[in-house]
Amino acid sequence: MPHRRLATALLFCSLAVWAASGPHPLLRRPAVNRTHIVFSYAGDLWSVPRSGGDAVRLTAGAGVETDPYFSPDGTWIAFTGEYDGNTDIYLMTAGGGIPRRLTYHPAPDIAQGWTRDGRRVLFRSGRASHTRSNHLFTIAREGGFPEQVPLPMAEEGSYSPDGARLAYMPLARAFETWKRYRGGRMSVIWLAKLADSSIERIPQANSNDFNPMWVDHRIYFLSDRNGPVTLFVYDSRSKKVSRVLANDGLDIRSASLGPDAIVYERFGEIWLYELKSGQARQVDIRMAADLAEVRARWVNTAAHIRQAGLSPSGARAVFEARGDIYTAPAEKGEVRNLTNTSGAAERSPAWSPDGQWIAYFSDEAGEYELHVRAQSGLGEVRKFHLGEPSFYEHIEWSPDAKKIAYTDKSLRYWYIDLERKQPVEVDRDLYQPPDGLPAPKWSPDSRWL
């Protein structure tokens, strides 16, 4: 019953994501026309003048709206939306308005751009695939039945000025969270003649090339061939690739072509690259909205309990739920929130053998550390630095409650003496077992691991 009371209790929780008025909101997937930039933020589409300023929200659907693309004349926006529960292509005017649904297939349809005449929207979908690959399709601005682009598989694309060729990626971007991937699934860009599906390859340099954007005889694209992802250009006449933007910092995540500029996203910031001048500048964007996910609110944790453990006496149990650590009585008593933090994730709680302490991992300091506090929730928290940053698991107390063993994501076993406060690496595995690295176990005398 106490467990049920904990599961159904409404716990006050303040989510620590960047507030709408914060200094660095996460702005994504920008597109640009002659006067405005449209981007995705907090699952909605927003618009702001190219000069910057206060952003205006264009959508407020229950699902996610993203991947905006201006029509060539800048009057329409095609985007990916989830208004009706499925992922489909929607259309609205550049200034906002009621979105009109264009696709209705159960498979996800992802917006990719427009044909050069502005009459059809380009999107990718797995609706006609019997493998994991996708195809590109176009659909009329008025709706109707989509037409498949005559390529055996394709992910992202950009039409040549005459519409006769397409710069496209035959393979999906490989492991976006795995930087500098250099395996068999490195993404490449090909130039296809749509009349006969023949291709020309943009020279690759053991790199991931993606996000093609065709301007006259040049194809701009993103690549990690020199390190961090930045903007490159391929000249179809000289057949040479050159770097457009120097980048010694964080990756450029996405880019989109406008009539005279390329807008791109880098670490949540929006930048504008002018094609004529070759200069890039950050667009100063101010966000203000009543974002429900940012507000402090009561949350039912019934579906969010992840780990549990019993006290040595069995009188209470400890739980991890929504980034906080709780204890609850087996029969009578109160539920205690031991951490009650906003903006920090606490996890993997473990009760000490003497029943006095509870240990858990916390990222309160920015990287995960070991925290140990009294099971009553009173007194100061003892905090232990665990060495190099990592993701840790498997807290195991020694029987004498003086040491704690644990593992990390690099397949290493560690222990820390709570008095000496110095982490010690015990061993390292070469391969991860199918069920993950097994938890360490102490000998009864606490001398062996």
QUIPESUL-V414472 format. One record per run of one state. SS is the DSSP state (h for helix, s for strand, l for the rest). FROM is the first residue (numbers start at 1). TO is the last residue. If there is no record, write none. Layout:
# QUIPESUL-V414472
ss: [SS;SS]
from: [FROM;FROM]
to: [TO;TO]
This chain:
# QUIPESUL-V414472
ss: [l;h;l;s;l;s;l;s;l;s;l;s;l;s;l;s;l;s;l;s;l;s;l;s;l;s;l;s;l;s;l;s;l;s;l;s;l;s;l;s;l;s;l;s;l;s;l;s;l;s;l;s;l;s;l;s;l;h;l;s;l;s;l;s;l;s;l;s;l;s;l;s;l;s;l;s;l;s;l;s;l;s;l;s;l]
from: [1;2;9;10;14;28;33;36;42;44;50;53;55;56;58;66;71;76;82;88;94;100;102;109;115;120;126;135;141;147;149;157;160;165;169;190;194;199;202;209;216;218;224;230;236;240;244;252;258;261;267;269;275;280;283;285;287;292;295;297;301;305;311;316;322;324;330;336;338;346;352;357;363;369;375;382;385;392;398;403;409;412;418;423;429]
to: [1;8;9;13;27;32;35;41;43;49;52;54;55;57;65;70;75;81;87;93;99;101;108;114;119;125;134;140;146;148;156;159;164;168;189;193;198;201;208;215;217;223;229;235;239;243;251;257;260;266;268;274;279;282;284;286;291;294;296;300;304;310;315;321;323;329;335;337;345;351;356;362;368;374;381;384;391;397;402;408;411;417;422;428;449]
